């Protein structure tokens, strides 16, 4: 570990920028890809949701969304995917 810290301490600005580009950019790309997959997984809900706010409305007896108060006949109900 001391050897690595010693090498980093002896590097100049150009070398540090190159290290940041070589290691920092790939890490950020991996984080971005993971975030995209998490968002896609969340959007694959099986339940029916309110077209206005996304609240799960499956099984409610009212025609008004309990979250946003929207009329489900107007804002619509988004059917979940299997």
PEZIUR-V190385 format. One record per residue. N is the residue number from 1. RES is the residue in three letters. PHI is phi in whole degrees, -180 to 180 (NA if undefined). Layout:
n->(N | N)
res->(RES | RES)
phi->(PHI | PHI)
//
This chain:
n->(1 | 2 | 3 | 4 | 5 | 6 | 7 | 8 | 9 | 10 | 11 | 12 | 13 | 14 | 15 | 16 | 17 | 18 | 19 | 20 | 21 | 22 | 23 | 24 | 25 | 26 | 27 | 28 | 29 | 30 | 31 | 32 | 33 | 34 | 35 | 36 | 37 | 38 | 39 | 40 | 41 | 42 | 43 | 44 | 45 | 46 | 47 | 48 | 49 | 50 | 51 | 52 | 53 | 54 | 55 | 56 | 57 | 58 | 59 | 60 | 61 | 62 | 63 | 64 | 65 | 66 | 67 | 68 | 69 | 70 | 71 | 72 | 73 | 74 | 75 | 76 | 77 | 78 | 79 | 80 | 81 | 82)
res->(UNK | UNK | UNK | UNK | UNK | UNK | UNK | UNK | UNK | UNK | UNK | UNK | UNK | UNK | UNK | UNK | UNK | UNK | UNK | UNK | UNK | UNK | UNK | UNK | UNK | UNK | UNK | UNK | UNK | UNK | UNK | UNK | UNK | UNK | UNK | UNK | UNK | UNK | UNK | UNK | UNK | UNK | UNK | UNK | UNK | UNK | UNK | UNK | UNK | UNK | UNK | UNK | UNK | UNK | UNK | UNK | UNK | UNK | UNK | UNK | UNK | UNK | UNK | UNK | UNK | UNK | UNK | UNK | UNK | UNK | UNK | UNK | UNK | UNK | UNK | UNK | UNK | UNK | UNK | UNK | UNK | UNK)
phi->(NA | -65 | -65 | -65 | -64 | -65 | -67 | -66 | -65 | -91 | -82 | -91 | -61 | -60 | -67 | -64 | -65 | -63 | -61 | -62 | -68 | -70 | -109 | -72 | -64 | -61 | -63 | -64 | -64 | -64 | -61 | -64 | -64 | -62 | -63 | -63 | -65 | -67 | -67 | -63 | -64 | -65 | -77 | -94 | -67 | -89 | -82 | -77 | -126 | -67 | -71 | -87 | -126 | 88 | -66 | -72 | -111 | -65 | 93 | -82 | -96 | -87 | -94 | -109 | -71 | -68 | -86 | -107 | 80 | -71 | -75 | -65 | -72 | -95 | -80 | 88 | -117 | -89 | -75 | -75 | -95 | -86)
//
